[in-house]
Amino acid sequence: MPVITFKNLRKAYGSAEIIHGIDLVMEDHEFTVFVGPSGCGKSTILRMLAGLETVTSGQILMNGKDISQLEPIERDVAMVFQDYALYPHMNVAKNMSFALRLAKYPKAEISQRINNVAAMLGLETLLHRKPGQLSGGQRQRVAMGRALVRDASSLLMDEPLSNLDAKLRVQMRTELAIIRDKIEKNIIYVTHDQVEAMTLGDRIVVMREGSIQQHGTPQELFETPANKFVAGFMGMPPMNFMDATLVEENDKLLAHTACFSLPVKDLHNKHQLPSSGEVTIGIRPSALLPVVAADETSEHTLTLLIKVCEYTGSQSLLIAEANGVRVLVEVNSQPSFKVGDNIKFSVKPSDIYVFDRNTELAIY
Amino acid sequence: MKSSSLNKLTPYFFIAPAGLVLALGLLYPISYMMYASFLDWNPSQLIGEADWVGLKNYSTLWQDYAFRESLWVTLKFAFSVVLIEMILGLSLALLLDRNMRGMSALRTIFILPMMIAPIVVGLMWRYMYHPSIGVFNRTLNSFGFESIPWLSDSTWALISIIIADIWQWTPFIFILCLAALQSLPRSTLEAARMDGANAWQQAFYIKIPLMMPVLIVTLLLRLIDAFKVLEVILVMTNGGPGLSTEIIALRISRTASEFRELGVAAAMSNYLLILLLLLTLSMFLYNRFIEQHRAKSFNAIGKTSP
């Protein structure tokens, strides 16, 4: 399987540049997920890789060979489309075999390949049906099957699960993870859903406005986000951000805000802090721990006024306020919290992220 | 009246005006024509004075050489123009379905012939076909070729009216095909590209099959229209030379006005109506048959191997 490399890849429509010089290496047999809000250019990058969009400048290399000017069929890639893009007048078997028939494969091989893929995807009984007679999940599987039958080295997926209902999406996500282990392919997957990105990807590329924000494993992105955007995008419910001033007292860093001050872990790159000490701090909703009454002595806490309590089962999401700033807190549903309560929370110093307020870059 | 029964009748009140117009404008003339076709009726008589002759008009028509010839000419004309127009219109649409500078202006120019009144089209082509001053023969002569007897030779006359009709009606098929093409799902065509289909393969395996419903309706509309064509041919050849371009609509018009046989003309119109109904019906039946046949063969494929 090839290593796919983007070198200073750019895309412009007229004078409007929408992809600003992407440099990226996607390793052999890796599941790469492009994630970002809509309009960030993730689908455009995928379509450029597929050959459906022209490359304005820069290169796409596959094992070192420049493929950026080749026709889609010459690139050894197969694609699953968001709306599946099945051929409505062909049955499932004909849909899946279209590329092979065009390439004039022998009949025996075509039917063998279709049977293999159909068995893997559970499509054996549907081969004679037309797309119109299939459910959304089945169509999705046929689209996947059509891409797999080609046996191209790389599989491109453009938001393949976004047209499914919530329950089916979770189910297909699991199936996708299972299939993924059965096939030896590079998979490049585009989604706006960070949960899909986290659960499926070996590596995630977070995009924003045509630029890469961060490229790394799900764990790296979650634990050490490169900037405020990545920190806010990865993780559900999203991270809380508050303006704070960092002050060093007795060799220890303290983050002061209008209504509380919390100790911050020792930073390696203190020199990156602005001299004024003005930063944005980030705290994940799950990092806020309610302080039990017996532990009142704890000196660094923040008090939050509970505005809304969203019960979701074993966990509850509290929407609270501290001095007019909205803060999300994820807690166990027991003991329960009441709307209107003022509750004290503590945060481990290592759970506080520090961002430069101007550049929004994370400081570690 | 109770309000509930009034409520039930409301939809009928709403469609009543349309129904009335339909009855007056369509059913009345058709039944009048049906009735007239059983009469030996001279235009100088009132319809009540005409003699009832039963099916005589229908049976004598089959012994009438002129009628059979005219039917044959109509069939030749209709099927050849529609076939050529479909091929040309579809090919043009496939060719011009792309975003290029000036394409919208070109499309507008393409549909101009359709907007010209049929009488004007007839006159225009008659002048262009003129044996000595017409543009075709002058061009041929200037290249050193012999003149062609466009409208004065019986074989050429039919070809000439076919050419004129193609010129006028290809745009109709073109714009319908173009609209059908532009409403095809983009991602399906992109998927075909990803699967390695070149432009020809995309057209034959994806675009045309997906356009089929539109193509069938277009074909039907054009066939019905081609069977009824009158004005252009009336102006260009008036059916001549001989009976070589006397299509059935022209024959009907002459039977009624020149030969003064309204009953025969009505019977002829009925034959045309029946022909068109049969055509429409067979096309729908064919369509249904094809769909069932496909479903069956797909089942067979599914049972054995893909």
HADDOCK unambig.tbl for C-alpha pairs under 7 A between the chains (distance, minus, plus):
assign (segid A and resid 72 and name CA) (segid B and resid 193 and name CA) 6.81 0.50 0.50
assign (segid A and resid 72 and name CA) (segid B and resid 194 and name CA) 5.35 0.50 0.50
assign (segid A and resid 73 and name CA) (segid B and resid 194 and name CA) 5.67 0.50 0.50
assign (segid A and resid 73 and name CA) (segid B and resid 195 and name CA) 6.39 0.50 0.50
assign (segid A and resid 73 and name CA) (segid B and resid 196 and name CA) 4.82 0.50 0.50
assign (segid A and resid 78 and name CA) (segid B and resid 194 and name CA) 6.67 0.50 0.50
assign (segid A and resid 85 and name CA) (segid B and resid 187 and name CA) 5.29 0.50 0.50
assign (segid A and resid 85 and name CA) (segid B and resid 188 and name CA) 4.33 0.50 0.50
assign (segid A and resid 85 and name CA) (segid B and resid 191 and name CA) 6.34 0.50 0.50
assign (segid A and resid 86 and name CA) (segid B and resid 188 and name CA) 6.13 0.50 0.50
assign (segid A and resid 87 and name CA) (segid B and resid 188 and name CA) 6.36 0.50 0.50
assign (segid A and resid 89 and name CA) (segid B and resid 210 and name CA) 6.87 0.50 0.50
assign (segid A and resid 93 and name CA) (segid B and resid 306 and name CA) 5.54 0.50 0.50
assign (segid A and resid 98 and name CA) (segid B and resid 195 and name CA) 6.97 0.50 0.50
assign (segid A and resid 99 and name CA) (segid B and resid 195 and name CA) 4.54 0.50 0.50
assign (segid A and resid 99 and name CA) (segid B and resid 196 and name CA) 6.22 0.50 0.50
assign (segid A and resid 102 and name CA) (segid B and resid 196 and name CA) 6.98 0.50 0.50
assign (segid A and resid 102 and name CA) (segid B and resid 197 and name CA) 6.79 0.50 0.50
assign (segid A and resid 111 and name CA) (segid B and resid 305 and name CA) 6.83 0.50 0.50
assign (segid A and resid 111 and name CA) (segid B and resid 306 and name CA) 5.77 0.50 0.50
assign (segid A and resid 127 and name CA) (segid B and resid 302 and name CA) 5.69 0.50 0.50
assign (segid A and resid 127 and name CA) (segid B and resid 306 and name CA) 6.78 0.50 0.50
assign (segid A and resid 128 and name CA) (segid B and resid 298 and name CA) 5.32 0.50 0.50
assign (segid A and resid 128 and name CA) (segid B and resid 299 and name CA) 5.69 0.50 0.50
assign (segid A and resid 128 and name CA) (segid B and resid 301 and name CA) 6.58 0.50 0.50
assign (segid A and resid 128 and name CA) (segid B and resid 302 and name CA) 4.46 0.50 0.50
